[in-house]
Amino acid sequence: MGDITSLDSVYTTVSGNSASWNSAGGAIDSTNIIRQAPNTLNEDVTITSNYNAFAIGPLTIADGVTVTVSSSAVFTVI
């Protein structure tokens, strides 16, 4: 079976900029079931109104980094 991680994408916005499709990445197995992500957030992020977002914890938000949760949005650390 070939690597299928390049087929994954997510629709994202960062810090209120226009939205775009980006590679979801993070899969560490060929079937794309197990994912990994860094445990420290190093960039400002805005959760768009009327959207839900999540991260797997524990999660550290670096000094000077802001997570903005817009009106009607939800951000959950699992």
Buried (B, 14 or more C-beta within 10 A) or exposed (E): EEEEBEEBEEEBBEEEEEEEEEEBEEBEEEEBEEBEEEEEBEEBBBBBEEBEBEBEEEBEBEEEEEBEBBEEBEBEEE
